Amino acid sequence: MKKIILSTLMLMLALTGFCQKYAYINSEYILSKLSEYKEAQAELDRVAVLWQKEIEAKFAAIDSMYKKYQVEAITMPDQIKKNREEAIIAQEKAAKDLQKKRFGQNGDLFKKREELVKPIQDRVISTINDYAKEKGYAFVFDTAGEMTIIYADPKWDINDVILQKLGVSASSDMDD
């Protein structure tokens, strides 16, 4: 009797799994249609270029210091030579530290991205979550990035619905 109840329970659980609904989105596609995302990306690019130029200028100045040092080193007393070498090394370290501060793992660019892009991504995720709950989806997969889906039936593609709920026309030509 226990085997029959257990078998019935297992069959019911298995059938429940087959009744679950799935959908997929492509977060890159959705974000590419949002004007505020494009503006945030443009701002990030602008800031990154400024910071990169700042760093390149520091390294160019160091290179100039080093070339001048090489020319003058022949006639310099040892103590002055040592002081100049230390100054060059200190400038190089400062430039590398700035580079790390701006572009490192938790650097200024990362923080700026969090400030500008994360609220947009959070809004998209919230919209997807609300829609998934409303429609009773068990899972919503993201086809962008690392996840590999070999086949996806277009009837489960909810990209355009999510864009509509975000107030964006999927057919709008904002891909430029």
N, C-alpha and C positions, 0 to 999 in steps of 0.2 A: 504494500500500500504506500509506504514512504517513497519507493522508487517511482511510482506512478505520479504522486504529487510533485516530487522533485523534477521528473521529466516534463510534466505539464508546466511547472513554473519556469523551467529552462526554455521551453518552447515559447512561452508567452514573452519572456525577456528577449529572445531572439527575434520574434515578430515585431516587438516594439522598436527594436533597433532598425528594422527595415522600413518602418513608417516615418522615420525622422526625415526632415527636410534639410537640404543643404543649398547653399548659394555661394557665389564667389564674387569678389570685386578685384579691381586692379588699383591699388592705392596711388600708384604713379599717374595713372590715367585720370583719376578723380582730382588729385592735387593739381595736375597740369591744366585743368579746366577752371580752377579757382583764381580769379584775378588777384586776390589778396596774397595767395601763395606765390604767384609770379612776382608780385611787388616785394615780398619778403626775400625771395631768392635774389632779386636784383640788388636789394640793399646789402645782403650778405656778400654778393660778388663785389660790390663797390667797396665795402669795408675791407674785404680780403685783399683787393688790389692796392688800396692805400697802405695797409699794414705791410704788404709784401714790398712795396716801394721803399717804405721806411727802413725795413731790414736790409734791403739791397744797398741803400745809401750808406748804412752803417758799415757793411762789409766792403763797400768801395772805399770808404774813408780809411778803413783798416788796411786795405791793400795799398793805398797811397802812403800811409804811415810806414808800412813795411818796405816799400820800394825806396822811400826817402832814407830809411834807416840803413838799407843795404848799401846805398851810395855813400853815406856819411860814416858808416861803421869803421871803415879802414882808419880814419884819422881820429876816432873818438877814444877817450880814456875808458878803461874797463868799467869804472863805476857808472859813467854816463851810458855806456853801452848796455849795461845790465838794467839800468833804470828804464831805458827806452824799450828793451825787450819785455820787461815786466808790464810796461804801459800798453804795448801792443797785445800781449797775452790777455791783459785785463779787459781791453776793448773788445777783443774777440769773444771772450767769455760773456761779456755783457750783451753782445749782439746775439750770441747763441741762446742766452737766457731770454732775451726779448722774443726771439723766434719761437721758443718753446712756450712762452707766456701767451703769445698771440695764436699760435697754431697747434699747440700741444693737445694732448688727449682731453683735458678739461680746461683748455685755454679760452681766451677771449672770443675766438670765433665760435667755439662750441657753445659758450654762454649766450652769445648774440643769436645763434641759431635757436637755442632754447627759448629765448625771449620772443623772437619773431615768428618762428615756424610751429613751435609746440602748441600754442593755442589753436592754430588752424587745424593741426592734426588731431588734437583732442576733440574739436567740434565735429570733424569728419567721423572719428571713431564713435562718438556719442550718437551721431545720426545713424550710423550703421547698427549700433547696438539697439537703438530704439526701433528701427525698422525690422531688425531680425526678431526682436521680441514680439512686435506687432504681427508679423507674418508666421511666427512659430518655427523659425529656422533653428535647427539644433546646432549647426555650424555655419559660419561664413568664412570662407578661405580667401586669402589674399594671393593673387597670382603674380604679384610683383615681388622681386627679390629672390630669396633663397628657395622658397617653396616651389616644387616642381609638380605641376599637374599635367599629366600626359593628354588627357582629354577632358573637356568641360562642355557640357551641353549648354548652348547659348540661352536656353529658357531659364537657367538658374543665374544668369549674369544680372546682377542688380546695380551695376555701375550707374546707369542712367537714372534709375529711380533715386539713388542716393544723391546724385547731382541735383535732381528736381527738388528733393527735400532740403537741400542746401541752398536752393534758390538760384541754381545755375542751369541754363539750357544746355543739354548735352550736345546739341547740334551747333552751339555757338562756336564761331571760328576764333578761338582764343589761343590756338596752338602756335602762333607766330613766335 
